[in-house]
Amino acid sequence: MFIDRQQELAYFNGILTQSSSGQAQLLLLYGRRRVGKSALLQHWVEYSGLPITYWQADREPSALQRKQFFAAITKTPVAEAPFMDSWAAFWNWLASHLAQEMSRQIIILDELPFASEADPDMLVSLQHAWDQQLAYGNTIFLLCGSNVRAMESMMQPHSPLYGRLTGNWELHTLPFHTLRQFFPAWDGADRVALYSMVGGVPAYLTWLDPKRSLSDNLREVLLAEGSMFLAEPLLLLYDELRELSSYLAILRAISHGHRSLSAISNESSISRTSLMFYLSRLIELQLVERRLPVTLTEAQQRRSKRGRYHLRDPYFRFYFRFVAPHLQLQRPIQETVAHILNNLPDFTKIGFETLAREWIAKQAQSGRATSDLPFVPEAIGGHWSRRVQVDVVAINWRTRDILLGACDWSLTPVEPQMIVDLVEKKAPLLRRDLPDEGEGWTFHYAVFTRTGLTEAAQAELLIRGGLTIHLSHLERGLGL
């Protein structure tokens, strides 16, 4: 099943048009594991109609890598491919081979960081070959990788490929609205719950069974013995990290709500000095992110010590919250499923808050105020201080407009007290955290709700001029 990716396909189809004039292309395509790079390339290559060579580097000696790459290019058995002394010799051979072939083709080098780690001269020799020979052909070279940090470094001034790349694309996870295509028979609430659990990673979504319910998928797919879901986080970590015990302790601490440096340090028993090294590595892998209150000015953000660390990957958040304890304690699966389902509403509320912020960002794309959004925000996030916490905040520093959002994921309609608390308690406290204590700022309010509002709550919100964004409204808005 191939879903979405229209922007990516349009980009790569444009590359075909450019290269048809005889211009060689040297492109980067990168993104986290399981995000669908191979599926995208396969779909695009079938459309292109061009001959393709696909080679994936493994963690092995560079001489063996070159032998396997040669075999992929020439479509011969690996045993019959020669050993080449260096990457310089390989690229020279490849340039000569492509000159003889003459026809336009696509060459994909997947997991490129493994090759450059095995022999750092690999990229230097590629740069020389590109400058002297390869750039003058009509081949499309696609350099791919799952190590986002390593791939991004290839675009930096210190990289041998700096100034040679003709394009790059970071492939992100699928947006929430695509879950409707994966699970058309599910209701919106279950799709939000699933998105909170596994995010928009295509592989994870295809591992699940759309014919089964969410609870049945938990029992019979996600937690089933031998399931890829059970092995996935450790496989990814083992592939990227050393001293795994320290990283696991940090991930567990954050997953259980320890957000500040001191709290994570205390919970994981890792010193603050060492903790910063480990956190930096997890941030590079896009597993953890450091968030700051959206109400801080740029100058305040640069010196702020109010950063809070969150697990960026939804499945890692779910895994360390529910699955890891199940594996460690060897609980009966029925007991674990019951525990997850009992706690899933509170867990899903985090995902619902994320979708609320995404909904605001989607409405802001038009660049103008609408009936749903009374101003165009410059920044969207949350706010926390010693005084107050608000999970959904949008702000425009120029016009001094700010939106405070409350999210309710309960099965009962919102009562008036939630709105009163937002407007009369939280808003005045947050105002004091703004520059000049909020003088001259206009406050707006929104309630994001799964079930709706009582009549009294609707009347209260109407008096305050606030917005109601029901789950169905949110789903439609995110699909625009």
VEXGU-49286 format. One line per field, with one value per residue (C-alpha): x, y, z; residue in three letters; chain. Coordinates in Angstrom, 1 decimal. Layout:
BEGIN
xx = [X/...]
yy = [Y/...]
zz = [Z/...]
resn = [ALA/...]
chain = [A/...]
//
This chain:
BEGIN
xx = [0.0/1.5/-0.2/0.4/3.9/2.5/5.0/7.9/6.9/6.4/10.0/11.6/9.5/10.9/14.4/13.6/12.7/16.0/18.1/16.5/18.6/21.8/22.4/23.7/22.1/23.6/20.8/20.3/17.3/17.3/15.0/14.6/14.3/11.0/9.8/9.3/12.4/12.6/8.9/9.0/12.0/10.5/7.3/9.1/11.5/8.6/7.1/10.4/10.9/14.7/17.2/18.0/20.9/20.2/23.0/22.7/25.9/26.3/28.7/31.6/35.0/35.1/36.8/33.8/31.4/33.0/32.8/29.1/28.5/30.3/28.1/25.0/26.1/27.1/24.2/26.7/27.1/29.1/31.5/32.5/33.0/36.6/38.1/39.2/42.0/40.3/37.1/39.0/39.6/36.0/34.6/37.0/35.8/32.2/32.7/34.2/31.4/28.6/30.3/30.1/26.5/25.4/21.8/20.3/19.9/19.3/21.9/20.8/23.4/21.4/22.7/25.7/26.9/28.0/30.3/31.8/32.3/34.2/36.4/36.3/38.1/34.9/33.3/36.5/37.1/33.4/33.9/36.9/35.1/32.1/34.2/36.2/33.8/30.5/28.9/29.2/27.0/23.3/23.1/20.9/22.8/20.6/22.5/20.2/20.6/18.7/21.3/19.9/22.8/25.3/23.3/22.8/26.5/27.1/25.5/27.8/30.9/33.3/31.9/33.6/30.2/29.5/28.6/28.2/24.8/22.0/19.2/18.1/14.9/14.3/11.4/9.2/6.5/3.0/0.5/-2.4/-5.1/-3.5/-4.5/-8.0/-6.7/-4.9/-7.9/-11.1/-13.4/-12.1/-13.6/-11.7/-11.1/-9.3/-7.2/-6.1/-5.2/-3.2/-1.5/-0.5/0.9/2.9/2.7/2.8/5.6/4.5/6.1/4.4/1.0/1.3/2.3/-1.1/-4.3/-7.1/-9.7/-9.0/-10.0/-7.5/-7.7/-7.4/-4.3/-2.8/-3.4/-2.8/-0.3/1.6/2.2/2.2/5.2/7.8/6.2/8.4/6.9/8.6/12.0/11.9/13.2/16.1/17.1/17.2/19.2/21.7/22.2/23.1/24.4/26.9/26.6/23.0/22.1/22.6/20.4/17.7/17.7/17.3/14.5/12.6/13.0/11.6/8.8/7.6/7.3/10.8/11.4/14.0/17.8/17.8/14.7/16.2/19.6/18.0/15.8/18.5/21.4/23.5/25.4/24.4/27.7/27.4/23.6/24.2/26.3/23.7/20.8/22.7/23.0/19.3/18.4/20.6/18.7/15.4/14.3/14.3/13.6/14.2/11.2/11.0/7.9/6.6/6.0/9.7/11.3/14.2/16.6/15.0/15.2/18.9/19.6/16.6/17.1/13.4/13.9/12.0/12.9/10.3/10.3/9.8/8.9/5.4/6.2/9.2/6.9/4.4/7.0/8.8/5.6/3.8/5.6/9.0/7.5/5.4/8.6/10.6/7.9/6.7/3.1/0.3/-0.7/-4.4/-3.2/-1.0/-3.7/-6.2/-3.6/-2.9/-6.6/-7.3/-4.5/-4.8/-7.1/-4.5/-1.8/-3.8/-4.4/-0.7/-1.2/-4.5/-2.6/0.0/-2.8/-4.4/-1.1/-0.8/-4.4/-3.5/-0.4/-2.5/-5.1/-2.2/-0.9/-3.3/-1.4/-4.6/-7.1/-10.1/-13.3/-11.5/-8.3/-8.6/-5.0/-1.9/0.5/4.2/4.9/2.9/3.7/3.0/3.7/5.0/6.4/6.3/2.9/1.0/1.0/-1.0/-0.5/-1.6/-0.5/-0.2/1.3/2.0/4.6/4.0/0.3/0.4/-2.3/-2.2/-4.4/-4.8/-6.2/-7.6/-7.7/-10.3/-10.1/-12.8/-15.9/-18.1/-18.9/-16.8/-18.3/-18.2/-15.5/-12.8/-13.5/-13.6/-10.3/-8.7/-10.0/-10.0/-7.2/-4.6/-4.8/-4.1/-1.1/0.3/-0.2/2.3/4.9/4.7/6.9/5.5/3.3/1.0/0.2/-1.6/-2.0/-5.3/-6.2/-8.2/-9.4/-10.2/-11.4/-10.4/-12.7/-13.4/-17.0/-18.2/-19.5/-22.5/-25.0/-23.8/-20.1/-21.1/-22.8/-19.7/-17.3/-19.6/-19.5/-15.7/-15.6/-13.8/-13.7/-14.9/-12.9/-14.6/-12.7/-14.5/-13.7/-10.0/-9.8/-11.2/-8.9/-5.8/-6.8/-6.9]
yy = [0.0/3.3/6.3/10.1/11.4/13.6/16.4/13.9/12.3/15.7/16.7/13.5/13.7/17.2/15.7/13.4/16.5/18.2/15.2/14.6/17.4/15.5/17.0/14.6/14.7/14.1/14.0/13.2/11.4/10.8/10.1/7.9/4.1/2.8/6.1/4.7/5.8/2.4/2.4/5.9/5.2/1.9/3.7/6.6/4.3/2.3/5.5/6.8/3.8/4.2/1.4/1.3/0.0/-0.3/-1.0/-1.0/-0.6/-2.8/-2.6/-4.5/-3.8/-1.3/-3.7/-6.0/-3.1/-2.1/-5.7/-5.9/-2.4/-3.6/-6.7/-4.5/-2.2/-5.0/-7.4/-10.2/-12.6/-11.1/-14.0/-13.0/-9.3/-8.1/-6.6/-3.0/-1.4/1.9/3.9/6.2/3.2/2.2/5.6/5.8/2.5/3.5/6.7/4.8/2.2/4.8/6.6/3.3/2.7/6.1/5.6/7.6/5.6/5.9/4.6/4.4/4.2/3.3/3.6/5.6/6.4/2.8/3.1/6.4/5.1/2.0/4.3/8.1/8.5/7.2/10.6/12.4/10.2/10.5/14.3/14.1/11.7/14.0/17.1/15.4/12.9/12.0/15.5/15.5/12.5/12.1/9.6/10.3/9.4/9.1/9.0/7.6/7.0/6.6/8.3/11.8/13.5/11.9/12.7/16.3/16.6/16.0/19.3/21.2/23.2/20.6/17.8/16.7/16.9/20.5/22.5/19.3/18.2/19.2/18.5/17.0/15.8/14.8/12.3/12.7/10.5/10.5/13.1/12.1/12.4/9.5/7.1/7.2/5.4/2.8/2.2/3.3/1.3/2.8/5.8/9.1/8.4/5.1/6.8/9.5/6.8/4.9/8.0/8.7/5.2/4.8/8.1/8.3/5.8/3.8/0.5/0.5/1.3/-1.5/-4.0/-3.5/-5.2/-2.7/-5.5/-5.9/-3.4/-1.3/-3.5/-6.7/-5.2/-4.6/-8.2/-10.1/-7.9/-5.4/-7.5/-10.9/-13.1/-12.5/-9.2/-6.7/-4.0/-5.7/-5.7/-2.4/0.1/-2.0/-2.9/0.8/1.7/-1.2/0.0/3.6/3.6/2.2/2.1/1.2/0.9/4.6/5.6/3.2/4.6/8.1/7.1/5.3/8.4/10.8/8.4/8.4/12.2/13.3/16.3/18.6/17.8/17.4/15.1/12.9/12.8/11.8/9.1/7.6/8.0/9.7/12.8/16.1/16.3/12.9/13.3/16.2/14.0/11.2/13.6/15.3/12.0/11.1/14.5/13.9/10.6/12.5/10.3/13.2/16.9/19.8/22.2/25.7/27.7/29.3/32.5/33.2/35.8/34.8/36.4/34.6/31.3/31.6/31.8/29.9/27.1/26.1/23.5/20.3/17.0/14.9/11.7/12.9/9.5/8.4/4.7/5.1/7.0/4.1/1.4/2.7/3.6/0.3/-2.4/-2.4/-3.0/-5.8/-7.5/-6.9/-8.2/-10.9/-10.1/-12.1/-10.5/-10.1/-8.2/-5.9/-5.2/-4.3/-2.1/-0.3/0.2/1.6/4.1/4.8/7.9/9.8/8.7/9.6/13.1/13.9/12.9/14.9/18.0/17.5/17.2/20.4/22.3/20.7/21.9/25.5/25.3/23.9/26.7/29.3/28.1/30.3/33.3/35.1/35.2/32.9/32.2/29.3/31.2/34.9/35.7/34.2/32.8/33.1/30.3/27.4/25.3/25.2/27.4/26.5/28.4/28.3/30.1/28.1/25.5/25.7/22.8/24.5/28.1/30.1/33.5/36.5/38.8/41.5/41.9/40.8/38.2/34.9/31.8/29.5/26.1/23.5/19.8/17.4/13.7/12.4/10.6/13.2/16.7/19.6/21.4/25.2/25.0/24.1/27.3/29.4/27.9/28.7/32.3/33.4/31.4/30.4/33.4/36.0/33.9/33.5/37.2/37.9/35.7/37.8/40.9/44.0/41.5/41.2/44.9/45.4/41.7/40.3/36.8/34.3/30.9/27.5/24.1/21.0/18.2/14.6/14.5/18.1/20.7/20.8/23.6/25.6/25.2/26.3/29.4/30.2/29.8/31.9/34.7/34.5/34.6/31.2/28.5/24.9/22.3/19.0/15.8/15.6/19.3/18.6/15.6/17.6/20.5/18.4/16.8/20.1]
zz = [0.0/-1.1/0.5/0.3/-0.7/-3.5/-2.7/-2.7/-6.0/-7.6/-6.5/-7.9/-11.1/-11.5/-11.3/-14.2/-16.3/-15.3/-16.1/-19.4/-20.8/-20.1/-16.6/-14.0/-10.5/-7.1/-4.6/-0.9/0.4/4.2/7.1/10.1/9.9/8.7/7.3/3.8/1.8/0.0/-0.8/-2.1/-4.3/-5.6/-6.5/-8.2/-10.1/-11.5/-12.8/-14.3/-16.6/-16.3/-15.6/-11.9/-9.8/-6.1/-3.6/0.2/2.2/5.3/8.2/6.6/5.2/2.4/0.0/0.3/-0.1/-3.4/-4.6/-3.8/-5.4/-8.6/-8.7/-8.4/-11.2/-13.6/-12.5/-11.9/-8.9/-6.1/-6.3/-9.8/-9.0/-8.6/-5.5/-6.0/-4.0/-3.3/-3.8/-6.2/-8.4/-8.1/-9.1/-12.0/-13.2/-12.7/-14.7/-17.6/-17.4/-17.5/-20.4/-22.4/-21.3/-22.6/-21.5/-18.7/-15.5/-11.7/-9.2/-5.6/-2.8/0.3/3.9/2.6/6.2/6.6/3.6/4.7/8.2/6.9/4.7/5.2/1.8/0.2/0.0/-0.9/-3.8/-4.9/-4.8/-7.1/-9.5/-9.6/-10.3/-13.0/-14.7/-13.2/-13.2/-17.0/-17.6/-17.3/-14.4/-11.4/-8.2/-5.1/-1.8/0.9/4.7/7.9/10.1/9.8/11.5/9.2/6.1/7.1/7.7/4.0/3.3/5.6/4.5/6.0/3.8/0.6/-1.1/-0.1/-3.2/-5.4/-4.3/-6.7/-4.3/-1.0/0.7/4.2/4.3/7.4/8.9/7.4/8.6/10.8/8.1/6.2/8.9/7.5/4.4/6.5/8.9/7.1/9.3/12.6/14.2/14.7/18.4/17.7/15.0/17.4/20.0/17.4/16.2/19.8/20.0/16.8/15.0/11.2/10.6/7.5/8.4/11.8/10.3/7.7/10.5/12.0/10.8/9.7/9.9/13.6/16.3/18.2/21.3/19.1/17.4/20.8/21.9/18.6/16.7/18.7/21.9/20.1/20.7/18.0/16.9/15.2/17.5/20.5/18.9/17.0/19.6/20.8/17.2/16.3/19.4/19.0/15.4/16.4/20.0/22.4/26.3/25.7/29.4/30.0/27.0/28.1/31.6/30.1/27.8/30.6/32.8/30.2/29.3/32.9/33.0/34.2/31.9/33.5/33.6/37.3/37.3/34.5/36.2/39.5/38.0/35.7/38.2/35.5/36.4/34.8/33.0/31.4/30.8/28.4/26.2/26.0/25.5/22.6/20.9/21.4/20.0/16.9/16.4/16.6/19.5/22.0/21.7/24.0/24.2/25.5/26.3/23.1/25.1/25.5/23.2/21.0/23.4/26.4/24.5/24.0/27.7/29.2/31.6/31.4/28.7/29.0/27.3/25.6/23.6/20.1/18.7/19.6/19.6/21.8/24.2/24.1/24.2/27.3/29.0/28.5/26.5/28.2/31.6/30.1/28.7/31.9/34.3/31.9/32.7/31.1/27.9/29.0/32.1/30.0/27.4/30.2/31.8/28.5/27.7/31.2/30.9/27.2/27.5/29.6/27.2/24.2/25.5/24.9/21.2/21.1/22.3/19.6/16.9/18.3/17.8/14.3/13.5/14.4/12.2/9.3/9.6/9.7/6.3/4.5/5.9/6.9/9.8/9.4/11.2/12.9/13.7/14.5/13.8/12.1/14.7/14.4/16.9/18.2/21.3/25.0/28.0/31.5/34.4/38.1/37.9/35.3/32.5/29.2/26.8/23.6/22.9/19.6/19.6/17.2/18.7/16.1/16.7/20.3/19.9/21.8/21.7/24.7/24.1/26.4/25.3/26.7/25.8/28.2/27.2/28.8/27.4/28.7/31.7/32.1/34.8/32.3/30.4/33.5/34.7/31.3/31.1/34.7/36.3/33.7/31.4/34.1/35.3/31.8/31.1/33.9/32.1/28.9/28.2/30.1/32.0/28.9/28.6/25.2/24.4/23.1/24.4/22.4/23.6/22.1/23.4/21.6/22.5/21.8/22.9/22.8/25.3/27.6/26.7/29.7/28.6/25.1/26.4/28.6/25.7/23.5/26.1/26.0/22.2/22.2/19.6/19.8/17.8/17.9/17.0/13.6/12.9/13.8/11.5/8.6/9.3/9.4/6.0/4.1]
resn = [MET/PHE/ILE/ASP/ARG/GLN/GLN/GLU/LEU/ALA/TYR/PHE/ASN/GLY/ILE/LEU/THR/GLN/SER/SER/SER/GLY/GLN/ALA/GLN/LEU/LEU/LEU/LEU/TYR/GLY/ARG/ARG/ARG/VAL/GLY/LYS/SER/ALA/LEU/LEU/GLN/HIS/TRP/VAL/GLU/TYR/SER/GLY/LEU/PRO/ILE/THR/TYR/TRP/GLN/ALA/ASP/ARG/GLU/PRO/SER/ALA/LEU/GLN/ARG/LYS/GLN/PHE/PHE/ALA/ALA/ILE/THR/LYS/THR/PRO/VAL/ALA/GLU/ALA/PRO/PHE/MET/ASP/SER/TRP/ALA/ALA/PHE/TRP/ASN/TRP/LEU/ALA/SER/HIS/LEU/ALA/GLN/GLU/MET/SER/ARG/GLN/ILE/ILE/ILE/LEU/ASP/GLU/LEU/PRO/PHE/ALA/SER/GLU/ALA/ASP/PRO/ASP/MET/LEU/VAL/SER/LEU/GLN/HIS/ALA/TRP/ASP/GLN/GLN/LEU/ALA/TYR/GLY/ASN/THR/ILE/PHE/LEU/LEU/CYS/GLY/SER/ASN/VAL/ARG/ALA/MET/GLU/SER/MET/MET/GLN/PRO/HIS/SER/PRO/LEU/TYR/GLY/ARG/LEU/THR/GLY/ASN/TRP/GLU/LEU/HIS/THR/LEU/PRO/PHE/HIS/THR/LEU/ARG/GLN/PHE/PHE/PRO/ALA/TRP/ASP/GLY/ALA/ASP/ARG/VAL/ALA/LEU/TYR/SER/MET/VAL/GLY/GLY/VAL/PRO/ALA/TYR/LEU/THR/TRP/LEU/ASP/PRO/LYS/ARG/SER/LEU/SER/ASP/ASN/LEU/ARG/GLU/VAL/LEU/LEU/ALA/GLU/GLY/SER/MET/PHE/LEU/ALA/GLU/PRO/LEU/LEU/LEU/LEU/TYR/ASP/GLU/LEU/ARG/GLU/LEU/SER/SER/TYR/LEU/ALA/ILE/LEU/ARG/ALA/ILE/SER/HIS/GLY/HIS/ARG/SER/LEU/SER/ALA/ILE/SER/ASN/GLU/SER/SER/ILE/SER/ARG/THR/SER/LEU/MET/PHE/TYR/LEU/SER/ARG/LEU/ILE/GLU/LEU/GLN/LEU/VAL/GLU/ARG/ARG/LEU/PRO/VAL/THR/LEU/THR/GLU/ALA/GLN/GLN/ARG/ARG/SER/LYS/ARG/GLY/ARG/TYR/HIS/LEU/ARG/ASP/PRO/TYR/PHE/ARG/PHE/TYR/PHE/ARG/PHE/VAL/ALA/PRO/HIS/LEU/GLN/LEU/GLN/ARG/PRO/ILE/GLN/GLU/THR/VAL/ALA/HIS/ILE/LEU/ASN/ASN/LEU/PRO/ASP/PHE/THR/LYS/ILE/GLY/PHE/GLU/THR/LEU/ALA/ARG/GLU/TRP/ILE/ALA/LYS/GLN/ALA/GLN/SER/GLY/ARG/ALA/THR/SER/ASP/LEU/PRO/PHE/VAL/PRO/GLU/ALA/ILE/GLY/GLY/HIS/TRP/SER/ARG/ARG/VAL/GLN/VAL/ASP/VAL/VAL/ALA/ILE/ASN/TRP/ARG/THR/ARG/ASP/ILE/LEU/LEU/GLY/ALA/CYS/ASP/TRP/SER/LEU/THR/PRO/VAL/GLU/PRO/GLN/MET/ILE/VAL/ASP/LEU/VAL/GLU/LYS/LYS/ALA/PRO/LEU/LEU/ARG/ARG/ASP/LEU/PRO/ASP/GLU/GLY/GLU/GLY/TRP/THR/PHE/HIS/TYR/ALA/VAL/PHE/THR/ARG/THR/GLY/LEU/THR/GLU/ALA/ALA/GLN/ALA/GLU/LEU/LEU/ILE/ARG/GLY/GLY/LEU/THR/ILE/HIS/LEU/SER/HIS/LEU/GLU/ARG/GLY/LEU/GLY/LEU]
chain = [A/A/A/A/A/A/A/A/A/A/A/A/A/A/A/A/A/A/A/A/A/A/A/A/A/A/A/A/A/A/A/A/A/A/A/A/A/A/A/A/A/A/A/A/A/A/A/A/A/A/A/A/A/A/A/A/A/A/A/A/A/A/A/A/A/A/A/A/A/A/A/A/A/A/A/A/A/A/A/A/A/A/A/A/A/A/A/A/A/A/A/A/A/A/A/A/A/A/A/A/A/A/A/A/A/A/A/A/A/A/A/A/A/A/A/A/A/A/A/A/A/A/A/A/A/A/A/A/A/A/A/A/A/A/A/A/A/A/A/A/A/A/A/A/A/A/A/A/A/A/A/A/A/A/A/A/A/A/A/A/A/A/A/A/A/A/A/A/A/A/A/A/A/A/A/A/A/A/A/A/A/A/A/A/A/A/A/A/A/A/A/A/A/A/A/A/A/A/A/A/A/A/A/A/A/A/A/A/A/A/A/A/A/A/A/A/A/A/A/A/A/A/A/A/A/A/A/A/A/A/A/A/A/A/A/A/A/A/A/A/A/A/A/A/A/A/A/A/A/A/A/A/A/A/A/A/A/A/A/A/A/A/A/A/A/A/A/A/A/A/A/A/A/A/A/A/A/A/A/A/A/A/A/A/A/A/A/A/A/A/A/A/A/A/A/A/A/A/A/A/A/A/A/A/A/A/A/A/A/A/A/A/A/A/A/A/A/A/A/A/A/A/A/A/A/A/A/A/A/A/A/A/A/A/A/A/A/A/A/A/A/A/A/A/A/A/A/A/A/A/A/A/A/A/A/A/A/A/A/A/A/A/A/A/A/A/A/A/A/A/A/A/A/A/A/A/A/A/A/A/A/A/A/A/A/A/A/A/A/A/A/A/A/A/A/A/A/A/A/A/A/A/A/A/A/A/A/A/A/A/A/A/A/A/A/A/A/A/A/A/A/A/A/A/A/A/A/A/A/A/A/A/A/A/A/A/A/A/A/A/A/A/A/A/A/A/A/A/A/A/A/A/A/A/A/A/A/A/A/A/A/A/A/A/A/A/A/A/A/A/A/A/A/A/A/A/A/A/A/A]
//
